[in-house]
Amino acid sequence: MQTTEPARRPTAERKRDALARLTTERDIWLSTAHPDHGPHQVPLWFLWDGRAVWMCTNATSATARNVRTEPRVRLALPDTFDVLLLQGEAACFPDKEVPRGPADAFTDKFGWDPRAEGRAHLFIRVTPKTVRAWRGGTGAPRESHHARRNLAGVNAPPQVPVRQSGHRTTADGPSAGATTSMTWPSAVTTTSLPPHVRG
């Protein structure tokens, strides 16, 4: 059987795809760690403000405890075929101290205002330092040419270099299709609770 390799997405298209997903998707996986308690991972609702990811969790959750102790985190959108991974440092804002703009935008997106809840919540802002994106799987498009470009604009921070290398997605992650690494400078982050704030 003969297979053909689909056309590679141009760099600008890859960036547009990543930013569109950050703008429109609802759920993101947040991975944290604590020196005494080890790694922790939880899905949360998120808001992309054009520069950073905003999430919210119970102020007494394991997630809140971890990011206060170790702010370095990883984020992942929940699609193993169209992978988008972000790495950065978390900044924490108690619900009574969070900037109004992002908190109001979060409320508008989800119809839920953590600031109005009876228990304390913690807003978490992550400004990505590294963004990795690839599409893959058996028979999936290969996006494997090498490039380094400035991807400023389209609601992204300026000076966004991109590094692309060959990888293909497997059940364990990239091993041989395409990776796009975008380094974004830091310029500017179970109980009866609903799923989006369990942590």
Backbone as CSV, one residue per row, in Angstrom:
resi,resn,N_x,N_y,N_z,CA_x,CA_y,CA_z,C_x,C_y,C_z
1,MET,0.831,-1.161,0.000,0.000,0.000,0.000,0.884,1.236,0.000
2,GLN,0.550,2.194,-0.852,1.337,3.411,-0.949,0.634,4.540,-0.200
3,THR,1.402,5.297,0.535,0.829,6.439,1.234,1.479,7.703,0.716
4,THR,0.754,8.786,0.773,1.300,10.070,0.374,1.360,10.954,1.601
5,GLU,2.334,11.819,1.615,2.506,12.710,2.748,1.756,14.001,2.492
6,PRO,0.792,14.346,3.351,0.040,15.588,3.161,0.950,16.807,3.254
7,ALA,0.453,17.902,2.710,1.225,19.143,2.728,1.414,19.638,4.157
8,ARG,2.558,20.228,4.391,2.862,20.797,5.708,2.140,22.128,5.871
9,ARG,1.720,22.406,7.093,1.116,23.709,7.363,2.204,24.771,7.428
10,PRO,1.963,25.905,6.802,2.927,27.013,6.938,2.982,27.491,8.387
11,THR,4.086,28.116,8.751,4.274,28.595,10.117,3.143,29.527,10.547
12,ALA,2.759,30.450,9.688,1.691,31.397,10.044,0.384,30.665,10.328
13,GLU,0.111,29.607,9.578,-1.110,28.828,9.801,-1.046,28.095,11.136
14,ARG,0.114,27.571,11.465,0.270,26.889,12.752,0.001,27.844,13.904
15,LYS,0.544,29.051,13.787,0.333,30.045,14.838,-1.137,30.416,14.941
16,ARG,-1.787,30.645,13.791,-3.216,30.965,13.804,-4.024,29.856,14.457
17,ASP,-3.694,28.600,14.126,-4.410,27.457,14.708,-4.256,27.419,16.228
18,ALA,-3.030,27.630,16.709,-2.785,27.593,18.154,-3.536,28.714,18.858
19,LEU,-3.466,29.926,18.312,-4.145,31.055,18.940,-5.659,30.908,18.891
20,ALA,-6.179,30.333,17.792,-7.629,30.114,17.702,-8.093,29.149,18.778
21,ARG,-7.324,28.107,19.021,-7.700,27.139,20.055,-7.637,27.772,21.436
22,LEU,-6.612,28.559,21.694,-6.514,29.222,22.990,-7.670,30.195,23.208
23,THR,-8.139,30.804,22.141,-9.230,31.774,22.237,-10.588,31.109,22.423
24,THR,-10.786,29.940,21.789,-12.133,29.364,21.749,-12.362,28.171,22.666
25,GLU,-11.315,27.455,23.045,-11.543,26.250,23.842,-11.836,26.595,25.299
26,ARG,-12.415,25.638,26.014,-12.898,25.850,27.371,-12.004,25.225,28.429
27,ASP,-11.496,24.026,28.177,-10.795,23.243,29.191,-9.307,23.151,28.891
28,ILE,-8.526,23.147,29.970,-7.078,22.990,29.845,-6.596,22.148,31.019
29,TRP,-5.592,21.315,30.780,-4.974,20.533,31.859,-3.835,21.339,32.444
30,LEU,-3.850,21.503,33.758,-2.796,22.209,34.478,-1.995,21.198,35.281
31,SER,-0.692,21.151,35.039,0.207,20.254,35.771,1.087,21.076,36.697
32,THR,1.063,20.700,37.983,1.855,21.384,38.998,2.653,20.333,39.766
33,ALA,3.527,20.815,40.627,4.300,19.890,41.464,4.586,20.566,42.797
34,HIS,4.831,19.743,43.800,5.158,20.229,45.134,6.301,19.372,45.656
35,PRO,7.315,19.971,46.299,8.470,19.189,46.746,8.118,18.071,47.731
36,ASP,7.065,18.252,48.513,6.678,17.227,49.486,5.564,16.305,48.993
37,HIS,4.729,16.807,48.095,3.544,16.053,47.679,3.622,15.518,46.250
38,GLY,4.641,15.883,45.504,4.823,15.359,44.158,3.964,16.054,43.117
39,PRO,3.830,15.430,41.931,3.097,16.051,40.830,1.588,15.978,41.037
40,HIS,0.899,16.897,40.374,-0.557,16.972,40.449,-1.044,17.514,39.116
41,GLN,-2.143,16.971,38.617,-2.684,17.416,37.333,-4.195,17.500,37.446
42,VAL,-4.776,18.570,36.887,-6.214,18.776,36.999,-6.709,19.548,35.777
43,PRO,-7.911,19.218,35.272,-8.497,20.029,34.199,-9.234,21.225,34.794
44,LEU,-9.040,22.389,34.201,-9.706,23.606,34.655,-10.280,24.358,33.464
45,TRP,-11.303,25.165,33.713,-11.746,26.122,32.710,-10.667,27.189,32.593
46,PHE,-10.519,27.754,31.380,-9.489,28.786,31.217,-9.947,29.880,30.271
47,LEU,-9.309,31.012,30.425,-9.511,32.172,29.568,-8.157,32.580,29.010
48,TRP,-8.087,32.808,27.707,-6.885,33.354,27.073,-7.135,34.833,26.832
49,ASP,-6.276,35.699,27.377,-6.490,37.147,27.241,-5.646,37.783,26.143
50,GLY,-5.006,36.963,25.333,-4.138,37.476,24.275,-2.672,37.408,24.645
51,ARG,-2.379,37.273,25.941,-1.000,37.172,26.408,-0.798,36.061,27.424
52,ALA,-1.861,35.700,28.142,-1.724,34.745,29.242,-2.989,33.901,29.372
53,VAL,-2.825,32.763,30.029,-3.934,31.869,30.375,-4.351,32.193,31.807
54,TRP,-5.661,32.380,32.009,-6.231,32.625,33.343,-7.098,31.445,33.722
55,MET,-6.924,30.935,34.946,-7.722,29.834,35.480,-8.133,30.207,36.892
56,CYS,-9.013,29.404,37.478,-9.428,29.656,38.844,-9.672,28.318,39.538
57,THR,-9.292,28.256,40.808,-9.487,27.038,41.589,-9.771,27.420,43.041
58,ASN,-10.237,26.474,43.812,-10.468,26.680,45.235,-9.142,27.086,45.891
59,ALA,-9.179,28.077,46.750,-7.952,28.599,47.361,-7.251,27.590,48.257
60,THR,-7.959,26.527,48.676,-7.342,25.520,49.550,-7.031,24.219,48.801
61,SER,-7.146,24.240,47.488,-6.905,23.025,46.693,-5.421,22.677,46.614
62,ALA,-5.136,21.450,46.203,-3.749,21.028,45.972,-3.104,21.878,44.888
63,THR,-3.868,22.248,43.879,-3.339,23.096,42.808,-2.887,24.437,43.365
64,ALA,-3.727,25.069,44.184,-3.375,26.364,44.779,-2.133,26.230,45.658
65,ARG,-2.106,25.182,46.468,-0.944,24.945,47.335,0.320,24.803,46.499
66,ASN,0.245,24.033,45.418,1.424,23.763,44.595,1.951,25.015,43.903
67,VAL,1.060,25.790,43.264,1.560,26.952,42.513,2.095,28.042,43.434
68,ARG,1.620,28.073,44.664,2.194,29.038,45.618,3.615,28.640,46.008
69,THR,3.875,27.334,46.035,5.194,26.831,46.420,6.140,26.749,45.237
70,GLU,5.644,26.256,44.118,6.452,26.071,42.900,5.660,26.620,41.722
71,PRO,5.979,27.842,41.264,5.171,28.475,40.214,5.385,27.932,38.802
72,ARG,6.419,27.131,38.587,6.642,26.590,37.234,5.591,25.527,36.943
73,VAL,4.845,25.713,35.839,3.744,24.812,35.502,3.764,24.465,34.021
74,ARG,2.987,23.442,33.703,2.746,23.069,32.305,1.252,23.005,32.078
75,LEU,0.841,23.386,30.867,-0.556,23.370,30.470,-0.689,22.578,29.180
76,ALA,-1.830,21.913,28.997,-2.073,21.152,27.777,-3.548,21.209,27.426
77,LEU,-3.832,21.483,26.152,-5.209,21.374,25.683,-5.525,19.897,25.469
78,PRO,-6.790,19.492,25.711,-7.116,18.056,25.754,-7.407,17.429,24.392
79,ASP,-6.434,17.443,23.493,-6.585,16.782,22.196,-5.255,16.137,21.854
80,THR,-5.212,14.817,21.840,-3.948,14.119,21.609,-3.581,14.040,20.135
81,PHE,-4.474,14.454,19.243,-4.136,14.489,17.825,-3.620,15.874,17.428
82,ASP,-4.176,16.905,18.028,-3.779,18.282,17.752,-3.208,18.838,19.055
83,VAL,-1.940,18.556,19.301,-1.310,18.809,20.601,-0.916,20.274,20.737
84,LEU,-1.205,20.840,21.908,-0.758,22.183,22.247,-0.336,22.176,23.707
85,LEU,0.963,22.359,23.951,1.550,22.348,25.293,2.157,23.715,25.579
86,LEU,1.928,24.225,26.765,2.479,25.509,27.172,3.236,25.330,28.473
87,GLN,4.302,26.081,28.616,5.076,26.047,29.856,5.333,27.476,30.277
88,GLY,5.191,27.747,31.583,5.425,29.086,32.079,5.394,29.109,33.592
89,GLU,5.326,30.295,34.146,5.267,30.457,35.598,3.928,31.051,35.991
90,ALA,3.372,30.517,37.058,2.073,30.958,37.546,2.214,32.161,38.465
91,ALA,1.316,33.106,38.285,1.145,34.211,39.224,-0.217,34.020,39.871
92,CYS,-0.298,34.188,41.191,-1.522,33.899,41.943,-2.206,35.187,42.396
93,PHE,-3.548,35.187,42.274,-4.356,36.331,42.669,-5.550,35.838,43.478
94,PRO,-5.593,36.127,44.785,-6.802,35.806,45.544,-8.014,36.482,44.894
95,ASP,-9.185,35.867,45.030,-10.359,36.371,44.314,-10.715,37.820,44.655
96,LYS,-10.314,38.313,45.811,-10.603,39.711,46.177,-9.536,40.667,45.659
97,GLU,-8.438,40.141,45.081,-7.335,40.984,44.611,-7.066,40.838,43.117
98,VAL,-7.818,39.983,42.433,-7.582,39.735,41.012,-7.931,40.986,40.202
99,PRO,-7.154,41.315,39.168,-7.517,42.452,38.315,-8.921,42.264,37.730
100,ARG,-9.667,43.337,37.689,-11.071,43.252,37.290,-11.253,42.775,35.844
101,GLY,-10.411,43.250,34.922,-10.575,42.897,33.507,-10.581,41.395,33.256
102,PRO,-9.526,40.676,33.649,-9.515,39.227,33.428,-10.611,38.500,34.199
103,ALA,-10.895,38.941,35.430,-11.937,38.275,36.219,-13.310,38.457,35.571
104,ASP,-13.601,39.665,35.074,-14.871,39.901,34.396,-14.964,39.098,33.099
105,ALA,-13.857,39.035,32.361,-13.846,38.259,31.112,-14.057,36.778,31.393
106,PHE,-13.462,36.272,32.474,-13.655,34.875,32.887,-15.135,34.634,33.191
107,THR,-15.747,35.538,33.934,-17.166,35.425,34.272,-18.027,35.459,33.022
108,ASP,-17.718,36.368,32.090,-18.481,36.462,30.836,-18.383,35.182,30.021
109,LYS,-17.201,34.568,29.999,-17.008,33.359,29.189,-17.783,32.174,29.758
110,PHE,-17.801,32.043,31.082,-18.361,30.838,31.693,-19.688,31.042,32.419
111,GLY,-20.115,32.278,32.585,-21.351,32.521,33.309,-21.255,32.163,34.779
112,TRP,-20.060,32.233,35.313,-19.790,31.888,36.710,-18.736,32.837,37.246
113,ASP,-19.022,33.455,38.395,-18.102,34.414,38.983,-17.569,33.875,40.309
114,PRO,-16.324,33.383,40.328,-15.754,32.854,41.568,-15.713,33.882,42.694
115,ARG,-15.664,35.168,42.347,-15.602,36.222,43.365,-16.899,36.302,44.177
116,ALA,-17.984,35.753,43.623,-19.288,35.817,44.296,-19.578,34.562,45.124
117,GLU,-18.664,33.607,45.110,-18.872,32.359,45.850,-18.644,32.572,47.347
118,GLY,-19.175,31.679,48.148,-19.006,31.767,49.595,-17.609,31.407,50.064
119,ARG,-16.931,30.544,49.337,-15.582,30.140,49.736,-14.540,30.863,48.887
120,ALA,-13.328,30.956,49.399,-12.258,31.693,48.717,-11.750,30.913,47.505
121,HIS,-11.439,31.647,46.447,-10.876,31.080,45.229,-9.564,31.788,44.902
122,LEU,-8.776,31.131,44.083,-7.501,31.674,43.650,-7.483,31.712,42.122
123,PHE,-7.273,32.897,41.550,-7.067,33.014,40.111,-5.585,32.772,39.840
124,ILE,-5.315,32.043,38.775,-3.945,31.703,38.386,-3.723,32.208,36.967
125,ARG,-2.680,33.013,36.793,-2.308,33.513,35.466,-0.985,32.878,35.059
126,VAL,-0.956,32.298,33.865,0.275,31.727,33.328,0.579,32.404,31.997
127,THR,1.688,33.125,31.952,2.167,33.694,30.697,3.131,32.684,30.090
128,PRO,2.787,32.117,28.924,3.646,31.068,28.364,5.043,31.571,28.026
129,LYS,6.033,30.769,28.401,7.414,31.011,27.982,7.738,30.124,26.792
130,THR,7.125,28.936,26.774,7.336,27.999,25.670,5.990,27.427,25.255
131,VAL,5.774,27.360,23.940,4.569,26.745,23.379,5.021,25.700,22.374
132,ARG,4.536,24.477,22.541,4.848,23.403,21.589,3.538,22.915,20.988
133,ALA,3.508,22.783,19.668,2.299,22.345,18.977,2.666,21.398,17.854
134,TRP,1.901,20.315,17.746,2.070,19.421,16.606,0.789,18.649,16.371
135,ARG,0.661,18.193,15.168,-0.429,17.299,14.800,0.205,16.005,14.351
136,GLY,-0.440,14.898,14.650,0.174,13.636,14.266,-0.734,12.469,14.513
137,GLY,-0.138,11.292,14.455,-0.867,10.046,14.579,-0.608,9.227,13.337
138,THR,-1.057,8.006,13.329,-0.844,7.137,12.184,-1.502,7.732,10.963
139,GLY,-0.715,7.929,9.917,-1.234,8.480,8.675,-1.501,9.973,8.745
140,ALA,-1.080,10.610,9.813,-1.344,12.039,9.977,-0.343,12.861,9.187
141,PRO,-0.683,14.120,8.941,0.258,14.974,8.215,1.577,15.092,8.954
142,ARG,2.648,15.097,8.182,3.969,15.342,8.764,4.283,16.807,8.570
143,GLU,4.660,17.439,9.622,5.045,18.843,9.576,6.443,18.915,10.142
144,SER,7.423,18.668,9.295,8.748,18.420,9.852,9.860,19.297,9.301
145,HIS,9.528,20.372,8.583,10.638,21.201,8.118,11.126,22.085,9.260
146,HIS,12.377,22.483,9.180,12.982,23.283,10.239,12.884,24.760,9.878
147,ALA,12.526,25.581,10.867,12.428,27.023,10.632,12.552,27.754,11.951
148,ARG,12.954,28.992,11.857,12.953,29.863,13.029,12.468,31.211,12.548
149,ARG,11.306,31.647,13.046,10.692,32.872,12.552,10.106,33.681,13.685
150,ASN,9.936,34.963,13.430,9.241,35.841,14.354,7.755,35.761,14.035
151,LEU,6.928,35.435,15.033,5.494,35.277,14.810,4.701,36.342,15.550
152,ALA,5.164,37.564,15.566,4.459,38.613,16.301,3.094,38.876,15.680
153,GLY,2.169,39.343,16.497,0.838,39.718,16.027,-0.210,38.681,16.324
154,VAL,-1.380,38.828,15.736,-2.517,37.936,15.899,-2.771,37.628,17.370
155,ASN,-2.927,38.677,18.176,-3.233,38.551,19.603,-2.163,37.809,20.390
156,ALA,-0.946,37.824,19.925,0.137,37.153,20.649,1.156,38.192,21.066
157,PRO,1.931,37.883,22.098,3.000,38.806,22.471,3.990,38.964,21.333
158,PRO,4.671,40.089,21.249,5.656,40.278,20.187,6.860,39.370,20.379
159,GLN,7.640,39.245,19.326,8.871,38.473,19.338,8.643,37.034,19.760
160,VAL,7.937,36.288,18.936,7.623,34.898,19.253,8.385,34.001,18.290
161,PRO,9.614,33.607,18.630,10.368,32.735,17.744,9.769,31.337,17.714
162,VAL,9.890,30.679,16.566,9.337,29.336,16.420,10.425,28.384,15.973
163,ARG,10.469,27.230,16.601,11.401,26.189,16.215,10.578,24.964,15.847
164,GLN,10.796,24.435,14.663,10.038,23.275,14.217,10.995,22.115,14.010
165,SER,10.552,20.941,14.446,11.371,19.757,14.233,10.466,18.563,14.016
166,GLY,10.989,17.501,13.474,10.181,16.351,13.123,9.797,15.501,14.309
167,HIS,8.506,15.251,14.460,7.967,14.364,15.486,6.629,13.843,15.001
168,ARG,6.243,12.680,15.424,4.917,12.158,15.159,4.314,11.762,16.496
169,THR,3.030,11.996,16.653,2.383,11.704,17.915,2.161,10.210,18.073
170,THR,2.491,9.706,19.240,2.163,8.340,19.601,1.385,8.405,20.904
171,ALA,0.998,7.279,21.428,0.265,7.281,22.689,1.094,7.905,23.800
172,ASP,2.404,7.870,23.667,3.283,8.410,24.699,3.771,9.814,24.402
173,GLY,3.316,10.429,23.312,3.746,11.793,23.003,4.479,11.846,21.682
174,PRO,5.205,12.925,21.424,5.860,13.075,20.130,7.015,12.099,19.972
175,SER,7.054,11.414,18.847,8.199,10.560,18.598,8.661,10.616,17.160
176,ALA,7.849,10.965,16.247,8.358,11.097,14.893,7.441,11.863,13.963
177,GLY,6.328,13.331,13.415,5.409,14.248,12.760,5.935,15.607,13.060
178,ALA,5.285,16.531,13.705,5.829,17.873,13.747,5.665,18.573,15.063
179,THR,6.657,19.332,15.377,6.604,20.121,16.593,6.866,21.574,16.251
180,THR,6.119,22.449,16.818,6.384,23.870,16.730,6.623,24.359,18.138
181,SER,7.791,24.881,18.409,8.066,25.446,19.728,8.110,26.954,19.606
182,MET,7.221,27.628,20.330,7.185,29.078,20.319,7.582,29.544,21.704
183,THR,8.643,30.295,21.798,9.069,30.809,23.085,8.478,32.197,23.253
184,TRP,7.501,32.325,24.161,6.850,33.609,24.401,7.481,34.227,25.627
185,PRO,8.040,35.433,25.486,8.678,36.049,26.638,7.655,36.367,27.714
186,SER,8.067,36.315,28.965,7.131,36.711,30.010,7.118,38.219,30.053
187,ALA,5.996,38.794,29.642,5.869,40.238,29.544,4.885,40.761,30.571
188,VAL,4.029,40.183,30.936,3.019,40.791,31.760,3.079,40.375,33.242
189,THR,-0.614,33.033,33.367,-0.367,32.557,34.458,-1.270,31.462,34.869
190,THR,-11.212,15.743,46.045,-12.351,16.218,45.327,-13.580,16.269,46.213
191,THR,-14.006,17.693,45.806,-15.063,18.071,46.741,-16.375,18.242,46.009
192,SER,-17.305,18.972,46.607,-18.580,19.235,45.962,-18.485,20.384,44.962
193,LEU,-17.283,20.879,44.742,-17.093,21.954,43.771,-17.378,21.453,42.371
194,PRO,-17.789,22.351,41.471,-17.947,21.952,40.069,-16.609,21.547,39.477
195,PRO,-16.604,20.745,38.391,-15.351,20.206,37.834,-14.318,21.265,37.482
196,HIS,-14.737,22.444,37.038,-13.784,23.453,36.585,-12.997,24.092,37.718
197,VAL,-13.359,23.844,38.963,-12.581,24.421,40.062,-12.034,23.395,41.008
198,ARG,-12.173,22.123,40.687,-11.548,21.103,41.513,-10.042,21.182,41.309
199,GLY,-9.293,21.054,42.333,-7.850,21.142,42.165,-7.141,20.421,43.231
